[in-house]
Amino acid sequence: MDTKKLKLPVFRWEEPAGVFIVLMVLWTFGPIVLRGIDDTTGSIDQSIWLLVLLSIISFLLITGLCWWILNRAWVAIELPPISLMVSQFNTLHLWQQVRLYLASFGLLLLAATGCLIALC
């Protein structure tokens, strides 16, 4: 497989920044909106949703920090480029690819659950 033709998606900083801004706006104005919808809403009802939102924010920040550290370590220990690693991944058997995808998804889900448990 020719790795020069392999195109990886270009990272654009506007997308994560936009998600972060939306989450922060929800964090700021969430209690006001809940109080406007239902006057009987207590501070406990508002706090539950704000804790879930805070866990999502912390999960996204931790994921971004881990990705930045991984990129720095990748350059520091001079590993082969990611395009070559992807081409080697495509040579694996289908069951090996599926297991790797499932393991990656499981670890991501475990990290998200850990962020939620740490806050709630």
Phi, psi and omega in degrees: 000133179278114184282347179288335179275351182285120181253120175267150180296141180278131180282125176246129185286343183293326183294307178294325179295322178295317178297316180297319179294318178297317179295321179291325176294318176298321179297320183285313187260003179301310178298324180294318180294316179297320179291328178288327179287316184224116182291339182273004180293125179269175180291335178292316179299320180291323184292326180298311180292326178291327176291321176296317178296321177295324178292323177295317179299313181293324177297316179294322177293319179294320178296317177297319178295318178296322179294320178295317178296320178298317179296319179295318179292324180300316180288321184293321182263008172054053175285163179295158182298155184295331179296324177289322178295321179293321179294327176288327177297323180291343178274351178291160174292159183299319181293330177288321178296317180296318178297321179293319176298315180295321178295319178296316179296319179297318179292323177294318178294322177296319178294319178295320178294321177297321177295320180291319180292323181296332183264334186260000000 
